[in-house]
Amino acid sequence: MLAGCLVALVSVLATAAVAVPLANRAARAQAAAALAAEADLLAAAVRTRPDALAAARQAEPVLARQYIELWLIDAGEPERSGLPEAIVAQLRLGQPVTGETVRVGGRLSLVEGRPLGDGDALVLTRPFAVGLGAAVLSRLWLPLLVGLIAGTLIGGLLADRLARPIRRAAEVAGRLRAGDRRVAVPVGPPAEVAALASALNDLTAALAVSEARQREFLLSVSHELRTPLTTLKGYAEALTDRVVEGPEAGRIMLGEADQLDRLISDLLALARLEADDFPLRFAPVDVAAVVHAAAAAWEPRFTDAGLVWRCELPPSGQPVTVSTDGERVRQVIDGLLGNALRVVPAGAPVVLALAQVDGAVEIEVRDGGPGLSDDDLAVAFHRGRLAARYQGVRPVGSGLGLALAARLVGRLGGTIAAGHAPEGGARFTVRLPATPHPKGP
């Protein structure tokens, strides 16, 4: 509102700066016209009289009340000094003087002179500034005051109009901070306020979606944690009651503990991937050797599960060397293969492939399992999304594996993509550049 008042004041001052000189010139022209009319009237009244100068002198008191000074020229000579010689010379020649602005007696004055004949003349002078300031002020003060008041009122109304939706947006932001996700800001003009309201509404919707995903993820993780914990608790009670004995119970409990350890390790890895201190050790790595070692470790597991295992390496047998962190690359491969082992049914193929494409290295894990829909591909690497979608429909894990793989590949400076495999299932492609640019979290 203060800004609106200041704008109104500046506008009024700018108007005055333009209007006052214009009004001043108009008042000057009006004063000059009035003085010329007085001179014409007085000259016409005394010109025909034999004592013209004496008759003109009788009007001096009336003229003085109008700030007009009378000068008389008798036979070509001024009765007193002070008139410019150019004015006197022009009147000696019998020529009238009109519309002149010269200094008379040291003051800038309007001058009107009229010859009376035989070298006689009368001159009327009026100080240039007398009455002009008051006339200008009397004509302009009221419009300027009205403009200031109107500008202030309009500025106040505009300020209130703009501030009201901004205050409302601030209230909504406070309610969002307090956890209320059902609030919305009305979208209305002006355009800037509407953009702010739309942005806050979009933020509200995004927060609601994000929190819903977090709840789904927590539910999924809690389920994954509860399953081995329930088994461990059951076997612990059975051992306490001596219902079961022997190494078989210990092996089962050890397997469930390992599952818990893997889940907690994945959670910790995801948390650390978001921090700046996540350790990465870049060095020249033979990716073919990393892939071959992974294949040798996983082949017995796939064979025991009845899956058709295949590993595709470059035929040359030459090292495929890039600058990367070999342990993290192996972690990504293990995560993708573990996911395939869990979801692919017996008799279906699983392929681990390595290729060099356009100066980069591509590692693929393909399978003949149930695969992913086009909608699944868009959220495949979002934490817990596929696990929540297929819970109870197909074998699923905690929903952390693919998210962890995507974060790891990103930190290594590469990319990972999900697609449809020619074997009929899912395909995951990891692309590592020859000279990586490690990314932040």
N, C-alpha and C positions, 0 to 999 in steps of 0.2 A: 504494500500500500504506500509505503514511504517512497519507493521507486516511482510509483505512478504519480504521486504528488510532485516529485522532483521533475519528472518528465513534463507535467503540466506547467510548472513554474518556468522551466527552460523554454517551453513552447511560447508562453506569454512574453517572456523577455525577448525571444527572437522576433515575435510579432511586433513588439514595441520598437525594437531596433530598426525594423523596416518601416513601421507605420509612422513613427514620430518624425523622421525626416520628410516623409511625404506630406504629413499634416502641416509641418512647419513651412514647407514650400507653398502649400495651399493658403495658409494663413498670411504668409508674406504677400502673395499675389492679391489676396483680398484687401490687405491693408494698403497696398499700393493703389489698387483701384479706388478705394475709399478716399485716399489722399488726393488722387487725380480729380475725383468728383468734387471734393471741397475746393480745390484750386480753380476748376472750371466755373463753379458756382460763384465764388468770390470775385473772380475776374470779370464775369459777366455782370455782376451787380455794381461794380465800381468803375468799369471802363468808360461808361458814357458820362460820368460825373466829372465836373471841372476840377474838383478836389479829390481825385481818385485815390491818391496815397493816404490822405487823411481819412477818407471813408473806409479804406481797407484796414487802417490802424484801429478803427473802432471794433472790428471783429476779433481782435487779438485775444481778449479775455475768453471768448467762447472757444476759440481754437486751442487755447492753453489747457482747457479742461479735457481736451482730447489728445493731450501730449503733442500737439502740433505747434511748431514755432513759426512765426511770420517774419520774413525778411523783405525789406522794401529797397528798391533800386530807384534812385532819383536822378534822372538825366544821365543814366549810364553808370552812376557811381553808387555802390552799396552804402546804406546809412551807417552800417557798422561792419567791422571785419569779421571774418570767419567763413564766408562763402568761398568755395573754390573759384579761382579765376576763370576756369573753363566754363562754368555755369554762367558767370556774369558776362563773359564774352559772347556766349550764344544768345543771351537775352538782349544784349546791345544790338545784335543783328536782327532783332525782332522775331527770333525763332523760339518757340516754346520748348521747355525742358520737361520730359515726362519719362517715368519708369527708371530714373537713375538711382543708383545706390552708391553714394560717395561718403567721404568723411567730412563732416561739418562740425567745426569746433572740437575736433579730436574724436568724435563719435560717429560710428557708421550709421548713416541715416538714409531714409527714402526722401527723394527730392522731386518736387513738382514746381516748375516755374512757368509763369504766363506773362508775356509782354502786354503793357497797357497803352503803348504808343508814346512818341516823343522821347524815347529812351527810358521811360518809366517801366517798371515791372514789379511783380510780386513773386515771392518764393515761399513755398510751404515745405517744411522739413519735419520729419518725424523719426525719432530714434528707431533703429531697425529692430531691436529686441523688445521694445516696450509693448507689453500685452500679448506677445506671441506665445511665450511659455504658458501663460495662464489659459490662453485660447486652446492650445494644443492639449494641455492636460485636461481641460474641461470636456473636450470631445473624446478623449481616449480612455480616461480612467475607468469609466463604467464598462465599456466593452472588454477591457483587459481584465477587470475584476470578475466579470461574468465568465470569461474564458478560463481564468484560474480556478474558479469554483467548479465549473463544469468539468474541467480536466481532472481536478482532484476527485470529484465524485465518480467519474468514469474509471479513473485509475483504481480507486478503491473497490468498485464493483468488479473490475477485471481481476484485480489481485485476489479478491475473495473467490471468484469463479475458478481461478487457477489453483488456489491453495486448497480448496475444499476436496477435490479428488486426490490431491497429493497427500493430504492428511489422512484421507480414507485408505490410500495405498499403504501409508506408514502403519496404520492400525492393522491392516491385513498382514503386513510383514511381521508385526509383533505377534499376532495370533499364529502365524506359521511357525515362528520361533518357539512358541509355547506348545506346538505339536498339533494344532488344529488344521486338518487338511480339507475341511469342508467349506472353507471360505472362498469367496470369489470377489473380484473387484469389477464393478459395472464398467463397461467399455463405452465411452462417449467422447464427444469432441471437447477440446481441440485435438488435433492429430497427435501431438506429442504426449498428451495425457492418455489418449487411447492406446498409444504404443506402450506406455508404462503399464497400464492396466493389463494389456494382453500379455506382456512379458511376465508379470506377476502371476497371472492365471496359468500360463504355461509352466512357470516354476512350480506352482502348486501341484499341477497334474504330474510333472516329472518327479517331484518328491513323493507323491502318493505311489506312483509306479515303482520307484526305487525302494521304498519301504516295503511294498508288497513283495518285491523280489527278495529282499532281505529276509522277510518272514518265511517265504517259501524255502530259501536256502537254509535258514536255521532249522526249519522243520525237517528238511532232508538230512542235514548233518546230525541232528538229534536222533533221527531214526537210525542212521548208520552207526552212531555211537551206542545206541541202546541195544542193538542186536548182539554185538559181541559181549557187551556188558551183561546182558541177560544170560547168555550162554555161560560166561565165566561165573556169574553168581550161582546159576543152577548147579554147575559141576562142583563149585566150592561147597555148596550146601550138601550135595550128594557125598562128597569126600568127608565132610564133617560127620554126616550121619552114617558113614561107611556103607552107603548104598552101592557105590562103585569103588573099584580099586584097580591098581595096576597102571602101567605106563600109557595105556590108551587114553585115559582121562587127561593125563598130563599133556599128551600130544595135542588133544583137542583144545585144551586151555591155552597152550602155547600158540597154536594157530590163530585163535581169537585175539590173543594179546598182540600178535604180529599185525593182525588187521587193524587193531586200534592204533598201533604205533604208526602204521602207514598213513592212516587217516589224519592223525595229529601232525605227522611230518608234512603232509600236504597242506594242512592249514597254516602251519608255521612258515612253510615256503612261500605260500601266497602272501602272507603278511610281510615277510621280509622282501619280497619282490617289489612291494610298494614303498620300501625305504631306500635311502640313498646308499646305504652301506652293504647292499647285497653283493657278495663276493663274486667277481668274474675274473678269470685268469686267461687272457688271450695269448695264444701262441700258435705257430704253424701246426696244424693237426691233419693227419691223414684220415679223412672222413670215411674212406672205403674200409680202413681197418676198424673204425668205430662201428660201422654198420655190420661188418663181418663178425665182430665179437658179439654184438647184440643178437645176430641171427643164431650163432652157436649156442648162446645162453637160452634163447626162447624156443628153439626148435623142439627139444624134448617135451616141453609143456604143451605145445600145439599138437604134437604127435600123440601124446597121451590122451589129449582131449578129443581125438578123432578128427582133427582138422587137416586140411591139405595145405601144407606149408611150402612156401617158395621164396627164395631170396634172389633178387636180380641185381648183379653188380656189373660195372663196366667190363666189357670183354677184354680189354687190353691188359688188365691186371696191374696197371700202373697206379701209383698212389694218387689220390685225389686230395690235394692239400689246399687248405684254406686257413686263414687266421681266425680262430674261434676258441671257445672253451669246450674241449672235448668231453669233459665230464657232464656239462650241461646238455650237450647234444645227445649224449647217451641217455640222460634223464628224460629228455623229450621223447626219444625213440621208445624207451621202456614204458612211458605213460601211454603212448598211442597203441603199442602192442598189447599192453594189459587191458586196455579198453576193448580191443578186438577180441581177445581171449574170453572176455566176459560175455559179449553179446552175440558172437558168431556161433551158430549151431553146428553140431558135428556133421562132417562131410563137406562143409563149405570151405572155400579157399581163403587163405590169408597170405598177402604178398608184402614183402619188404623190398623196396627198390631204391637204387641210387643212380643218378644220372647227372651229367654236366650239361647245362643249358645256358647259352649266351653268357659265358663267363661266370656263371653262378652254379651252385650245387643244389640239386633238388633231391630230397628224401621223401619217398612216398610209402604210406601204409594203406593198402587196399584190402578189401575183404568182400566176401559173398554173403554177408549177413543181412539183417533186415533193412539196413541203409537208413538214409535220412531224407525227409521230404524237403521241398524247396523252402518251406517255412522254417524247418529245423536248421537249414544252412545259415540263415540270418542270425540265429542265436546259439549256434553250436558252441561258441567259446565263451558264452555268458555263464557265469558261475551258477550252477544248480538248475539252469533252465530245462535242459533235456532230462535231468533226473526227475524233476517235478512233473514233466509232461508224460514220461513213460513209466512212472512208478506203478507197479502192479501189472504193467502190460508186457514188459520185457525185462531181462536182467539189467539193472542199473547200479551204478556205484553211488558215491557221495556227490557227484556233480562237480568235483574239483579238478579231475584229471585234465580235461580239455582246457579249462581256464588256466590251469598251471602251465600247460604246454604253450598256450598262446602268450602268456606273460614272459616265459623263458625265451621263446623265440624272439619276441620284441626286444628284450634286453640284449640279445645277441646281435641285434641289428638286422634280423631277417624278417620274413613274413610266413604266415601259416594260413592255409585256406582249406575249406571243407567243400567236397563235391560228391558227385556220383561216380562210382568205380565201374569199369567195364566188367568186372566180375559180378556185378549186380548189387553190391552193397555200398558202403561208404568209402570215400577216398580222402585222406588227409595229406596235404603237400606242404612240406617245409622247404623254404627257399633261403639259402644262406649265401650272401655275396662273398666274392673272393676277398675283398677288403672291406670288412664290416665297419659300420659306424655305430658303436654301442649306444643304445637309447637309454634315457632315464626311465624312472618308474612311471 
